[in-house]
Amino acid sequence: MLNTFLAKNLFSFVFLIHPLWRVAIFTLLFLTLALLASRPAEQIFTRLESLFAQFAKRRNLITLGIFFGVIAIRLAVLPLLHVPVPGIHDEYSYLLMGDTFAHGRLANPPHPLWFSFETFHVNWFPTYSSIYPPAQGAILAIGQLLGNPWVGVLLSTAAMCSAIAWMLQVWMPPRWALLGGLLASTKFGVASYWMNSYWGGAAAAIGGALVLGAIGRISKRATAWYGIVLGLGVAILANSRPYEGLLFCIPAAWFIWWLATEKKTGSTHNPAFASAHAKAKVLASALIVLLATAAFMGYYNWRLTGNALLMPHALRTRTYHSSALFLWERASLPLQYNNPQFEKFYNGWERENYRRTWQDVWRVSKEKINRGGHTFFWWGVILLAPGTPFVLRDKKMRLLLATIFIGALGVFAVIWSFAHYAAPFTCAIVALLVESIRHLRTMTVAAFPLGRWLSRAAILLLLIETISYPIRHQCDPLAWTCQGDPSRTAIQTRLSLEPGKHLIIVRYEPDHNIHDEWVYNGADIDTAKVLWARELDASQNAKLLGYFKDRTAWLVEPDVDNTELIPYSQPESSAENR
């Protein structure tokens, strides 16, 4: 009893204090232990690290092991971190895309009563479709065909960690590449919204890893296969994060150009590109993949927007947005919308979020730093700071550092940004962390290998931090990114088990939280077992009930009781656009 009480209080103390204090206390205790038992402790860690280095030489086994290891560990913590429930606007839009693809279509026809089904991040004309690039939708479609869209998220996140390890294997020695793959697996494979939601960044991160991994291999051995992998990486970037992917490819394109135009035959810098035949093989294979990608994207755009050069996201911006996209832009005139929730979101919250002042610039920039810091790093990274300046002077890291720098400029230039917007740069960020550890380990103080012990402490802090999240049932350091309301899902499940078809009409209060949207549907509206519609004016509601007269109509009021479901009847004095 006493032991349980002490354990609970110790746990609360360790994880409720400020993270900086936790880092300081743990590091102090860890270094004290190292000093008091220097020789035996060093022998233990040296032996473990030696075994680690021997295992890292099995490169193909490493990439496969990381893939299956991430899957196994995440499935093992399912009792603590359940299959995620969608809650963010973007998640439902991606799920619509995945459902559309799973039905064998790229887009769906618009519905005659689309006013009642209108929702965020979805285009209704000329087609009913998600506004986002198709890569994430393809991942969710694969998962849906395998039983649940989240299966696609699980597989893609595992593939991302494996791809990062594969990329690092050509940029650094095997044991450091393995360390980077394990760092990525630990950071993203358990308690990250990339794993625990439907709008994460695994697809774009895979694309970035393929591009840099292919470039590193091309510089050593030019083959058509690596040209295909390079083109495939660019294709994934273009169909997941087009803007950030373009920025990511600028240093990569320059490096390929430098290799291809270098005239010193037999140069030690690029021996693989010494012959015209080697250059042609790589460039031709990459170009074929890129041309096929351009053709697909043009066809995809045409099917969704009616214009091969108009992306669905750009169409949505024209239709719904009046706020600025970049820091230097001014908002345009407000638009009119079909319901008060859109009015409040687009003409209220979005426009008020950024008014082109220096105070706003600093606020949105600080928001990006906070979100990115929690996603890509952990508090123990502070211990790696002494090694970072040496990384900045490392010639081998110049391409990766240039990639991160250009990416940072692009991400901070836009107003809206979540951590997964920077997903293409994930592998370069992991490489920066690993190289910081490498340089830190060479530092000594009075013959004591301080850097070596600091690097070990930083890695152990990541493990402790990662383990703590499932124990607390927390899906991400920023819990809101993957914490959907289960009430809507519970209602959907309940009605899906009852006979007949159902129409749920959602009534919002005037002070409704615009980020808590309930009106979302799948690809097939007319044939769906359960439909969700927005309560509008009496005329539109009557049309809705008449069109779906074969369905049982229900009313749900999320702002009154988000679990109650009652038969729907038109209010006697219905307020227009309630």
C-alpha positions in Angstrom: 0.0 0.0 0.0 2.7 2.4 1.0 4.9 1.4 -2.0 1.9 2.1 -4.3 1.3 5.5 -2.8 5.0 6.4 -3.0 5.2 5.2 -6.7 2.1 7.3 -7.7 3.4 10.4 -6.0 6.9 9.9 -7.5 5.3 9.5 -10.9 3.2 12.7 -10.4 6.2 14.6 -9.3 8.4 13.5 -12.2 5.8 14.2 -14.9 4.0 17.2 -13.5 7.0 19.4 -12.8 8.2 21.7 -15.6 10.0 19.7 -18.3 13.1 21.9 -17.9 13.3 20.9 -14.3 12.8 17.3 -15.2 15.7 17.5 -17.7 17.9 19.2 -15.1 17.1 16.7 -12.3 17.5 13.6 -14.5 20.8 14.8 -16.0 22.2 15.7 -12.6 21.3 12.3 -11.2 22.6 10.5 -14.4 25.9 12.3 -14.4 26.3 11.7 -10.7 25.8 8.0 -11.2 28.3 8.1 -14.1 31.0 9.8 -11.9 30.4 7.5 -8.9 30.5 4.3 -11.0 32.5 5.5 -13.9 34.3 2.3 -14.9 31.5 -0.3 -14.6 28.9 2.1 -16.1 31.2 2.9 -19.0 31.9 -0.8 -19.6 28.1 -1.6 -19.7 27.3 1.2 -22.1 30.3 0.5 -24.3 29.3 -3.2 -24.6 25.7 -2.3 -25.5 26.9 0.3 -28.0 29.3 -2.2 -29.6 26.5 -4.7 -30.1 24.3 -1.9 -31.5 27.1 -1.0 -34.0 27.4 -4.7 -35.1 23.7 -5.1 -35.6 23.5 -1.8 -37.6 25.7 -3.2 -40.4 22.7 -5.4 -41.5 21.2 -2.5 -43.5 18.3 -4.3 -45.2 17.4 -6.1 -42.0 17.4 -2.7 -40.2 14.9 -1.1 -42.6 12.5 -4.1 -42.3 13.0 -4.4 -38.6 12.1 -0.8 -38.0 9.0 -1.1 -40.2 7.6 -4.1 -38.3 8.9 -2.9 -35.0 6.9 0.3 -35.2 3.8 -1.6 -36.1 4.3 -4.1 -33.2 5.0 -1.5 -30.6 2.0 0.7 -31.6 -0.3 -2.3 -31.6 1.0 -3.3 -28.2 -0.1 0.0 -26.6 -3.6 -0.1 -28.1 -5.1 -0.7 -24.7 -3.6 2.6 -23.6 -3.9 4.6 -26.9 -7.0 3.4 -28.7 -7.7 3.6 -32.5 -8.0 7.4 -32.9 -11.4 9.2 -33.2 -11.4 12.0 -35.8 -12.1 15.4 -34.5 -10.2 18.0 -36.6 -11.9 19.5 -39.7 -9.0 18.3 -41.9 -9.3 14.7 -40.7 -12.9 14.3 -42.0 -11.9 15.8 -45.3 -9.1 13.3 -45.7 -11.4 10.5 -44.6 -13.9 11.6 -47.3 -11.0 11.3 -49.8 -10.0 7.9 -48.6 -13.7 6.7 -48.8 -13.9 8.1 -52.3 -10.8 6.3 -53.4 -11.9 3.1 -51.7 -15.1 3.2 -53.8 -13.0 3.3 -57.0 -13.5 7.0 -57.7 -11.4 10.2 -57.7 -14.4 12.4 -57.0 -18.2 12.3 -56.4 -21.1 14.1 -58.1 -22.4 17.2 -56.2 -25.6 16.6 -54.3 -28.8 18.6 -55.1 -29.2 19.5 -51.4 -25.5 20.3 -50.8 -26.5 23.4 -48.7 -27.5 21.0 -45.9 -24.3 18.9 -46.1 -21.8 21.8 -46.7 -18.8 21.4 -44.4 -15.2 22.5 -44.0 -12.4 21.7 -46.4 -14.7 20.1 -49.0 -15.5 21.3 -52.5 -19.0 20.8 -53.8 -18.7 22.1 -57.4 -17.9 20.9 -60.0 -17.5 17.7 -57.8 -18.1 16.7 -54.2 -14.5 16.0 -53.1 -11.8 16.8 -50.5 -9.6 19.8 -51.2 -6.4 18.1 -50.3 -3.7 16.4 -52.4 -4.3 12.7 -52.9 -1.4 11.0 -51.1 -3.0 10.9 -47.6 -6.3 9.9 -49.1 -4.6 6.9 -50.8 -3.1 5.9 -47.5 -6.5 6.0 -45.8 -8.2 4.1 -48.7 -5.7 1.3 -48.3 -6.5 1.2 -44.6 -10.2 1.2 -45.2 -9.9 -1.7 -47.7 -7.9 -3.5 -45.0 -10.6 -2.9 -42.4 -10.1 0.6 -40.9 -8.6 3.8 -42.3 -6.2 4.0 -39.3 -4.5 0.8 -40.6 -3.2 3.0 -43.5 -1.9 5.5 -41.0 -0.2 2.8 -39.0 1.5 1.3 -42.1 2.5 4.7 -43.5 4.1 5.9 -40.2 6.0 2.6 -40.0 7.1 3.1 -43.6 8.2 6.6 -42.8 10.5 5.6 -40.0 11.9 2.8 -42.2 12.5 5.3 -45.1 14.3 7.7 -42.8 16.7 4.9 -41.7 17.2 4.0 -45.3 18.0 7.6 -46.2 20.4 8.0 -43.3 22.3 4.9 -44.3 23.9 6.7 -47.2 24.6 10.0 -45.3 26.4 8.5 -42.2 27.9 5.3 -40.8 25.5 2.4 -40.2 25.2 2.7 -36.4 24.3 6.4 -36.6 21.7 5.6 -39.4 20.2 3.0 -37.1 20.1 5.5 -34.2 18.3 8.0 -36.4 15.8 5.4 -37.5 15.1 4.5 -33.8 14.9 8.2 -32.8 12.2 8.7 -35.6 10.4 5.5 -34.5 10.3 6.6 -30.9 9.3 10.2 -31.6 6.6 9.5 -34.3 5.7 5.9 -33.9 3.9 5.9 -30.5 2.7 9.2 -29.1 2.5 11.6 -32.1 -0.5 12.9 -33.9 1.1 11.6 -37.1 0.4 8.1 -35.8 -2.7 8.9 -33.8 -4.9 10.9 -36.2 -5.8 11.0 -39.9 -4.1 14.2 -40.9 -0.4 13.6 -40.1 2.7 14.0 -42.2 4.0 10.4 -42.9 3.4 10.6 -46.7 5.4 13.8 -47.2 8.1 12.6 -44.8 8.5 9.4 -46.9 8.8 11.5 -50.1 11.5 13.6 -48.5 13.5 10.6 -47.3 13.3 9.0 -50.8 14.6 12.1 -52.4 17.6 12.6 -50.1 18.3 8.9 -49.9 18.3 8.6 -53.7 20.5 11.6 -54.2 23.1 10.3 -51.7 23.2 7.0 -53.5 23.3 8.6 -57.0 26.4 10.6 -56.0 28.1 7.3 -55.3 26.6 4.9 -57.8 24.4 6.2 -60.6 21.7 3.7 -61.7 18.4 4.0 -63.3 16.8 2.5 -60.2 17.9 5.4 -58.0 16.6 7.8 -60.6 13.2 6.1 -60.4 13.3 6.4 -56.5 14.2 10.0 -56.8 11.3 10.7 -59.2 9.0 8.7 -56.9 10.0 10.8 -53.9 9.3 14.0 -55.8 6.0 12.6 -56.9 5.0 11.8 -53.3 5.9 15.3 -52.2 3.9 16.9 -55.1 0.9 14.9 -54.1 1.1 15.4 -50.3 2.7 18.9 -49.6 3.1 20.6 -52.9 4.3 24.0 -51.6 6.7 22.6 -49.0 7.7 19.8 -51.3 8.8 22.4 -53.9 10.9 24.2 -51.4 12.4 20.9 -50.3 13.4 20.0 -53.9 15.3 23.3 -54.5 18.6 22.2 -52.9 18.2 18.7 -54.2 17.7 19.9 -57.8 20.8 22.1 -57.4 22.8 19.1 -56.2 21.7 16.9 -59.1 22.5 19.8 -61.5 26.0 20.1 -59.9 26.6 16.4 -60.3 25.4 16.3 -63.9 27.4 19.3 -65.1 30.7 18.5 -63.2 33.3 18.1 -66.0 36.2 16.6 -64.0 36.2 13.0 -65.2 36.9 10.7 -62.3 36.4 13.4 -59.8 36.4 12.1 -56.2 33.4 14.2 -55.5 31.1 12.5 -58.1 32.7 9.5 -59.6 29.3 8.0 -60.4 28.5 10.8 -62.8 31.9 10.6 -64.7 30.3 9.3 -67.9 27.5 10.7 -70.0 25.8 7.3 -70.0 25.5 7.3 -66.2 24.0 10.8 -66.3 21.5 9.9 -69.0 20.4 6.8 -67.1 19.6 8.7 -63.9 18.1 11.8 -65.5 16.0 9.8 -68.0 14.5 7.5 -65.4 13.7 10.3 -63.1 12.2 12.4 -65.9 9.9 9.5 -67.0 8.5 9.2 -63.4 8.1 13.0 -63.2 6.3 13.2 -66.6 3.9 10.4 -65.5 3.4 12.3 -62.2 2.6 15.5 -64.0 0.1 13.7 -66.3 -1.6 12.1 -63.3 -1.8 15.4 -61.4 -3.3 17.1 -64.4 -5.9 14.4 -64.8 -6.7 14.4 -61.1 -7.2 18.2 -61.1 -9.4 18.0 -64.2 -11.6 15.3 -62.7 -12.0 17.3 -59.4 -12.0 20.9 -60.6 -12.6 20.7 -64.4 -9.2 22.3 -65.0 -6.0 20.4 -65.3 -4.0 23.4 -63.9 -6.4 24.2 -61.0 -5.7 22.3 -57.8 -8.7 21.5 -55.5 -7.1 23.4 -52.7 -6.8 26.5 -54.9 -10.4 26.2 -55.9 -11.4 26.1 -52.2 -9.4 29.2 -51.6 -11.2 31.1 -54.3 -14.6 29.9 -53.1 -14.3 30.2 -49.3 -11.3 32.3 -48.2 -11.0 36.0 -47.9 -8.1 36.0 -45.4 -4.4 36.3 -46.4 -2.2 33.2 -46.9 1.2 34.8 -46.6 2.5 37.2 -43.9 2.8 40.1 -46.4 -0.6 39.8 -47.9 -3.7 41.8 -47.1 -7.1 40.2 -46.5 -9.7 40.7 -49.3 -13.3 41.7 -48.8 -15.4 39.4 -46.7 -17.5 36.8 -48.5 -21.1 35.6 -47.9 -21.8 32.1 -46.7 -24.7 29.7 -46.5 -24.7 29.1 -42.7 -23.6 31.0 -39.6 -20.8 28.5 -38.7 -19.0 29.3 -42.0 -19.6 33.0 -41.4 -18.1 32.8 -38.0 -15.1 30.7 -39.1 -14.1 32.5 -42.3 -15.2 36.0 -41.7 -14.6 35.9 -38.0 -11.9 33.6 -36.6 -9.7 33.4 -39.7 -9.7 37.2 -40.4 -9.2 38.1 -36.8 -6.3 35.6 -36.4 -4.0 37.7 -38.5 -4.3 41.4 -39.2 -0.9 42.1 -40.7 0.7 43.6 -37.6 4.1 42.8 -36.1 2.4 41.5 -33.0 0.5 39.0 -35.2 3.7 38.1 -37.1 5.4 37.2 -33.8 2.4 35.4 -32.4 1.9 33.1 -35.4 5.7 32.5 -35.6 5.8 31.6 -31.9 2.9 29.2 -32.6 4.8 27.4 -35.3 7.9 27.1 -33.1 5.8 25.6 -30.3 4.0 23.1 -32.6 7.2 22.2 -34.4 9.2 21.9 -31.3 6.8 19.5 -29.7 6.5 17.4 -32.9 10.1 17.1 -34.0 12.0 17.4 -30.7 11.9 16.6 -27.0 13.1 18.5 -24.0 16.3 16.4 -23.7 17.5 17.9 -27.0 18.7 20.8 -24.9 21.6 18.5 -23.9 22.7 18.2 -27.5 23.2 22.0 -28.0 27.0 21.9 -27.5 27.3 19.6 -30.5 25.1 21.6 -32.9 27.7 24.3 -33.8 30.0 21.6 -35.1 27.3 20.3 -37.3 26.9 23.7 -38.9 30.5 23.6 -39.9 30.4 20.0 -41.2 30.7 20.0 -45.0 28.8 16.8 -45.4 25.8 18.4 -43.8 25.6 21.4 -46.1 22.9 20.1 -48.4 20.7 18.9 -45.5 21.2 22.2 -43.7 20.4 24.2 -46.8 17.2 22.1 -47.1 16.2 22.8 -43.5 17.0 26.5 -43.9 14.9 27.0 -47.1 12.1 25.0 -45.6 12.1 27.1 -42.5 11.9 30.3 -44.6 8.9 28.9 -46.5 7.1 27.6 -43.4 7.5 30.9 -41.5 6.3 32.9 -44.6 2.8 31.5 -44.5 0.2 32.4 -41.8 -1.3 29.0 -41.3 1.1 26.2 -40.3 1.0 22.9 -38.4 4.0 20.7 -37.8 3.0 18.2 -40.5 3.3 21.1 -43.1 7.1 20.7 -42.6 6.9 16.9 -42.9 9.1 16.8 -46.0 12.1 18.0 -43.9 11.7 15.3 -41.2 14.6 13.2 -42.4 16.9 16.2 -42.6 15.9 17.2 -39.0 16.6 13.7 -37.7 20.0 13.8 -39.5 20.8 17.1 -37.7 19.9 15.5 -34.3 22.1 12.4 -35.0 25.0 14.5 -36.2 24.7 16.7 -33.0 25.0 13.5 -31.0 28.0 12.3 -32.9 29.9 15.6 -32.3 28.8 15.9 -28.7 30.2 12.5 -27.9 33.8 13.7 -28.7 33.7 16.3 -26.0 35.6 15.7 -22.7 36.1 17.7 -19.5 39.2 16.9 -17.4 39.4 13.4 -19.1 35.7 12.7 -18.2 33.7 11.9 -21.4 31.0 14.5 -20.6 29.6 14.6 -24.1 29.2 10.9 -24.3 27.1 10.8 -21.1 25.1 13.9 -22.1 24.1 12.2 -25.4 23.1 9.1 -23.5 21.0 11.1 -21.1 19.3 12.9 -24.0 18.3 9.6 -25.6 17.1 8.1 -22.3 15.0 11.3 -21.7 13.3 10.7 -25.1 12.5 7.1 -24.0 11.1 8.2 -20.7 9.1 11.0 -22.2 7.6 8.7 -24.9 6.7 6.0 -22.4 4.9 8.6 -20.2 2.4 9.6 -22.9 0.7 6.2 -23.3 0.7 5.8 -19.5 -1.3 9.0 -19.3 -3.4 8.1 -22.3 -2.1 11.1 -24.1 -1.8 10.7 -27.9 0.6 13.6 -28.6 2.6 16.2 -26.6 -0.1 18.6 -27.9 -3.1 16.5 -27.0 -5.7 18.5 -29.1 -4.1 17.4 -32.3 -5.5 13.9 -32.0 -8.2 14.0 -29.4 -11.6 13.7 -31.2 -14.9 13.8 -29.4 -16.2 10.2 -29.2 -19.8 11.3 -28.8 -20.4 11.7 -32.6 -18.8 8.4 -33.3 -20.9 6.7 -30.6 -24.1 8.1 -32.2 -23.0 7.0 -35.7 -22.2 3.5 -34.4 -25.5 3.2 -32.5 -27.7 4.1 -35.6 -25.6 2.0 -37.9 -26.7 -1.1 -35.9 -30.4 -0.2 -36.0 -32.7 -1.1 -39.0 -33.4 1.3 -41.8 -31.6 4.4 -42.9 -31.2 7.5 -40.7 -30.9 11.3 -41.2 -29.3 13.2 -38.3 -30.0 17.0 -38.3 -27.4 19.0 -36.3 -28.7 22.1 -34.5 -26.0 24.5 -33.2 -26.3 27.2 -30.6 -25.2 30.7 -31.5 -22.1 30.4 -29.3 -21.1 27.0 -30.9 -17.4 26.2 -31.0 -16.6 26.4 -34.8 -13.8 23.9 -34.4 -16.2 21.3 -33.2 -18.0 20.4 -36.5 -20.4 17.4 -36.6 -21.6 17.6 -40.2 -19.5 15.2 -42.2 -20.4 12.4 -44.6 -18.8 9.8 -46.8 -18.5 9.5 -50.5 -22.0 8.1 -51.1 -24.6 10.4 -49.6 -27.9 9.0 -50.9 -27.0 5.4 -50.1 -25.3 6.0 -46.7 -26.8 4.2 -43.7 -26.4 7.3 -41.6 -26.4 10.9 -42.9 -25.4 14.1 -41.1 -27.0 17.4 -42.1 -27.0 21.0 -40.9 -30.2 22.6 -39.7 -30.8 25.7 -41.9 -34.0 27.7 -42.6 -37.4 26.1 -42.7 -37.6 26.0 -46.5 -34.2 24.1 -46.8 -35.1 21.8 -44.0 -38.4 20.9 -45.6 -36.6 20.1 -48.9 -34.2 17.9 -47.0 -36.9 16.0 -45.1 -38.9 15.6 -48.3 -35.9 14.3 -50.3 -35.1 11.8 -47.6 -38.6 10.8 -46.6 -37.6 7.2 -46.4 -35.3 7.9 -43.6 -35.9 8.3 -39.8 -35.0 11.9 -39.0 -33.2 12.6 -35.7 -32.1 15.8 -34.0 -28.8 16.2 -32.1 -27.7 19.4 -30.3 -24.0 19.2 -29.5 -24.1 22.4 -27.4 -26.9 21.1 -25.2 -26.3 17.4 -24.9 -23.9 15.8 -27.3 -25.1 12.2 -26.5 -28.9 12.7 -26.7 -30.6 11.7 -29.9 -34.3 12.6 -30.3 -36.8 12.4 -33.2 -36.7 15.5 -35.4 -39.6 17.9 -35.8 -39.5 21.3 -37.4 -39.5 24.1 -34.7 -42.7 26.2 -34.9 -40.7 29.4 -35.2 -37.5 28.3 -36.8 -34.9 30.9 -37.0 -33.4 31.3 -40.4 -29.8 30.0 -40.6 -29.9 28.9 -37.0 
